[in-house]
């Protein structure tokens, strides 16, 4: 069989496989269980092209196939979907993968290593714990508001006020509700301890990882942002320039142009939401420090801070935050791509 390309629609238990030759003609179709699919991989010839969507378990199977010296291509899901004809089925998905693989403009997603997926998993768990903590805090504020206690936002403020209310015997809170709220407060403290433990773990990883160490030399990039970048970005050299990297993060304008008319709107917000959020928080910190220095000691401003202050003065702080986040993304690409540490340049006179 002249089989050179294998398209696979991944699933938990049932895998749809389409085998095509060099001309793109489908020679065989199979519907395999998990064990049958593992044996199928072992029977393939070295150098066979394996086409899959970049989705759940795709990186695991990609590493498994690369160990068998197979060429793996992971295609972005949003670019494969337009090639699906008529109804969506597993068979139609494999046909769409073969059609999308012929398009030279679709860039494949690099297969992530075990280390990168581990970092991603740690960040995902930390985000879930943060979401759960915010939900518990809001629940406490809502329950006490029904009894006449309006508590401002903020984790520390809420915990301090709630502790004072629960220890006050004259507070107009039923005893049964006191016990319930006390349990929720204990849950919040437990979540904070878990988050602190994860932060210590990430700090230890960032201290020994060479790329994360260099990324932390960039203003606004700390342990969380550096480790999240290392875990999410499979291969920085897949991006030809810093603007491509910023566009991948969704920090470039959404464009709607035709003919001589060009319109640039809001940022596209595509890519990893977690990374974009961390870079925006870092940019907000950079802008805040720059504005404070501009008032107290403008001569101490760096070139990046001077540029951030000018953007905030001309366009407003909110737009300046996104502009600085875009700039930080480009700096991240340069530091990572050229294996150099960031050096702040003095302000322009």
C-alpha positions in Angstrom: 0.0 0.0 0.0 1.4 3.4 -1.1 0.3 5.1 2.1 2.1 8.3 3.0 -0.5 10.3 5.0 -2.7 9.2 7.8 -5.5 11.5 9.1 -6.8 10.7 12.6 -9.9 12.0 14.3 -9.0 11.6 18.0 -11.4 10.6 20.7 -11.4 8.8 24.1 -12.4 5.3 22.9 -13.1 5.3 19.2 -10.6 6.6 16.6 -11.5 7.3 13.0 -8.5 6.8 10.6 -8.2 7.7 6.9 -5.1 6.5 5.0 -4.2 8.4 1.8 -1.4 8.0 -0.8 0.9 10.7 -2.1 -1.7 11.9 -4.6 -4.2 12.5 -1.8 -6.5 9.6 -2.7 -7.9 7.7 0.3 -6.9 4.1 0.2 -8.4 2.8 3.5 -10.7 3.9 6.3 -10.8 2.3 9.7 -12.7 2.8 13.0 -10.4 1.6 15.8 -10.6 1.2 19.5 -7.9 2.5 21.7 -5.9 -0.7 21.8 -6.4 -1.2 18.1 -5.2 2.3 17.5 -2.0 1.7 19.5 -1.3 -1.4 17.5 -2.0 0.5 14.3 0.6 3.1 15.1 3.2 0.3 15.7 2.6 -1.0 12.2 3.3 2.2 10.3 6.4 2.8 8.3 8.9 5.4 9.5 8.4 8.8 7.9 4.6 8.5 7.5 2.8 11.9 7.9 0.3 11.8 10.8 -2.3 14.6 10.6 -4.4 15.4 13.7 -6.2 18.3 15.1 -4.6 20.2 18.0 -7.0 19.1 20.7 -7.2 17.1 23.8 -4.7 14.2 24.0 -3.2 15.2 20.6 0.2 16.1 22.2 0.3 12.8 24.0 -0.4 10.9 20.8 2.0 13.2 19.0 4.9 12.3 21.3 3.9 8.6 21.0 4.1 8.8 17.2 7.4 10.8 17.2 9.0 8.0 19.3 8.1 5.7 16.4 9.9 8.2 14.0 6.6 9.3 12.4 6.2 12.9 11.2 3.4 14.5 13.2 1.4 17.6 12.1 -1.1 19.1 14.5 -3.4 21.5 12.8 -5.4 24.3 14.6 -9.0 23.3 15.0 -10.4 26.6 13.8 -8.6 26.2 10.5 -9.7 22.6 9.9 -13.4 23.3 10.5 -14.0 25.2 7.2 -12.9 22.1 5.3 -15.7 19.9 6.7 -18.3 19.2 4.1 -22.0 19.1 4.9 -22.7 17.3 8.2 -20.0 16.9 10.9 -19.0 13.2 11.3 -15.8 11.5 12.3 -15.4 10.4 8.6 -15.9 14.0 7.4 -13.4 15.2 10.0 -10.7 13.0 8.6 -11.4 14.1 5.1 -11.2 17.7 6.3 -7.8 17.0 7.9 -6.5 15.7 4.6 -7.7 18.7 2.7 -6.3 21.1 5.3 -3.0 19.4 5.3 -2.5 20.3 1.6 -2.8 24.0 2.4 0.6 25.4 2.8 -0.5 28.5 4.6 -1.8 26.6 7.7 0.9 26.4 10.2 1.1 23.3 12.3 1.2 23.4 16.1 4.4 22.1 17.7 4.0 19.0 19.8 4.4 20.0 23.5 6.8 18.2 25.8 5.8 16.6 29.1 7.4 19.5 30.9 5.4 22.0 29.1 2.1 20.2 29.6 3.0 19.8 33.3 3.4 23.6 33.6 0.1 24.2 31.8 -1.7 21.7 34.1 -0.3 23.5 37.2 -1.5 26.9 35.9 -4.9 25.5 35.0 -5.4 24.0 38.5 -4.3 27.3 40.1 -6.8 29.2 37.9 -9.6 26.9 39.0 -8.7 27.4 42.7 -8.7 31.2 42.2 -12.1 31.0 40.5 -13.4 28.9 43.4 -12.0 31.3 46.0 -13.7 34.3 44.3 -17.0 32.4 44.1 -16.8 31.6 47.9 -16.0 35.2 48.7 -18.9 36.5 46.7 -21.2 34.0 48.3 -20.2 35.2 51.7 -20.8 38.8 50.7 -24.2 38.0 49.3 -25.3 36.0 52.3 -24.3 38.7 54.8 -25.8 41.4 52.6 -29.2 39.8 53.1 -28.8 40.5 56.9 -27.7 44.1 56.5 -23.9 43.8 56.2 -22.6 45.4 53.1 -18.9 44.3 52.8 -16.7 45.9 50.2 -14.8 43.9 47.6 -11.3 42.5 48.3 -10.3 39.2 49.8 -8.5 40.6 52.8 -11.3 43.1 53.5 -14.0 40.4 53.3 -12.1 37.9 55.5 -11.4 40.6 58.1 -14.9 41.9 58.2 -16.5 38.4 58.2 -14.2 37.3 61.1 -15.3 40.3 63.1 -19.0 39.6 62.4 -18.8 36.0 63.3 -17.0 36.7 66.6 -19.5 39.4 67.5 -22.2 37.9 69.7 -24.5 40.8 69.1 -24.3 40.5 65.3 -27.7 40.0 63.7 -26.7 36.7 62.0 -28.5 33.4 62.9 -26.4 30.8 64.6 -27.0 28.3 61.9 -25.8 30.7 59.3 -22.8 31.6 61.4 -21.7 28.0 61.3 -22.2 27.7 57.6 -20.3 30.9 56.8 -17.5 29.8 59.1 -17.2 26.6 57.0 -17.0 28.7 53.8 -14.3 30.9 55.4 -12.3 27.8 56.3 -12.7 26.7 52.7 -11.3 30.0 51.5 -8.3 29.7 53.8 -7.7 26.2 52.5 -7.8 27.4 48.9 -5.4 30.2 49.7 -2.9 27.7 51.2 -3.2 25.6 48.0 -2.6 28.6 45.8 0.4 29.6 47.9 1.8 26.1 47.6 1.5 26.2 43.8 3.1 29.6 43.7 6.1 28.2 45.6 6.3 25.3 43.2 6.2 27.6 40.2 8.8 29.9 41.7 11.2 27.0 42.2 10.7 25.9 38.6 11.2 29.4 37.3 14.4 29.7 39.2 16.1 26.8 37.4 14.5 27.0 34.0 16.9 29.0 31.7 14.2 30.5 29.5 11.9 31.5 32.4 14.9 33.1 34.1 15.6 35.3 31.1 12.0 36.2 30.6 11.8 37.5 34.2 14.3 40.2 33.3 11.5 41.9 31.3 9.5 44.5 33.2 6.0 43.2 34.0 7.0 39.5 33.5 7.2 37.6 36.8 7.1 34.0 37.8 3.5 33.3 36.7 3.9 34.9 33.3 7.3 33.3 32.6 6.2 29.8 33.5 2.9 30.2 31.7 4.8 31.3 28.5 7.2 28.4 28.7 4.3 26.0 29.2 2.0 27.3 26.5 4.4 28.3 23.7 5.7 25.1 22.2 8.4 26.5 20.0 9.1 30.3 19.8 11.0 29.9 16.5 7.7 29.0 14.9 6.9 32.7 14.9 8.9 34.6 12.4 8.8 37.9 14.2 7.4 39.5 17.4 4.3 40.8 15.7 3.3 37.3 14.7 3.7 36.3 18.4 1.6 39.2 19.6 -1.1 38.4 16.9 -1.1 34.8 18.1 -1.9 36.1 21.6 -4.8 38.2 20.3 -3.1 41.6 21.1 -3.3 43.0 17.6 -6.2 44.9 16.1 -9.0 43.1 14.4 -8.9 44.1 10.7 -11.8 44.6 8.3 -10.5 46.0 5.0 -11.5 46.0 1.4 -10.0 47.9 -1.6 -8.5 51.2 -0.5 -10.5 51.2 2.7 -8.7 49.8 5.8 -10.3 49.6 9.2 -8.5 48.5 12.4 -10.8 47.8 15.3 -10.4 46.4 18.8 -7.9 43.6 19.6 -8.9 40.2 18.2 -8.7 38.5 21.6 -7.6 35.2 19.9 -5.2 32.8 21.4 -4.6 31.8 25.0 -6.8 33.9 27.3 -4.6 33.1 30.3 -1.4 34.4 28.7 -3.1 37.5 27.4 -4.5 38.2 30.9 -1.1 37.8 32.6 0.5 40.1 30.0 -2.2 42.7 30.5 -1.7 42.6 34.3 2.1 43.0 33.8 1.5 45.9 31.4 -0.7 47.6 33.9 2.0 47.3 36.6 4.6 48.7 34.1 2.3 51.7 33.2 1.6 52.4 36.9 5.3 52.6 37.8 6.0 54.7 34.7 3.4 57.2 35.5 4.7 57.5 39.1 8.2 58.1 37.9 7.0 60.6 35.4 5.7 62.7 38.2 8.5 62.3 40.7 11.7 61.7 38.7 11.2 61.9 34.9 14.9 61.7 34.3 14.9 58.1 35.6 12.4 56.8 33.0 13.5 54.1 30.7 12.7 54.2 27.0 9.9 51.7 27.5 8.4 53.7 30.3 8.7 56.9 28.4 6.9 55.3 25.5 4.2 54.0 27.8 3.6 57.4 29.4 3.3 59.1 26.0 0.7 56.5 24.9 -1.3 57.0 28.2 -1.1 60.8 27.8 -2.3 60.7 24.2 -4.7 57.8 24.1 -5.7 57.1 27.7 -4.7 54.5 30.2 -6.8 51.6 29.1 -5.5 51.7 25.5 -2.0 52.2 26.9 -2.3 49.0 28.9 -3.0 47.0 25.8 -0.3 48.8 23.8 2.2 48.0 26.5 1.0 44.4 26.6 1.6 44.2 22.9 5.1 45.6 23.3 5.8 43.1 26.1 4.8 40.3 23.9 7.3 41.4 21.2 10.0 41.8 23.8 9.3 38.3 25.0 9.7 37.0 21.5 13.0 38.8 21.1 14.4 37.7 24.4 13.4 34.1 23.8 14.3 34.0 20.1 17.8 35.5 20.5 18.6 33.9 23.9 19.5 37.2 25.5 18.4 39.0 28.7 16.4 42.2 28.5 18.3 45.4 29.1 16.4 48.6 29.8 17.5 51.5 27.6 17.7 55.1 29.0 15.1 57.6 28.0 15.4 59.6 24.8 16.2 63.2 25.6 
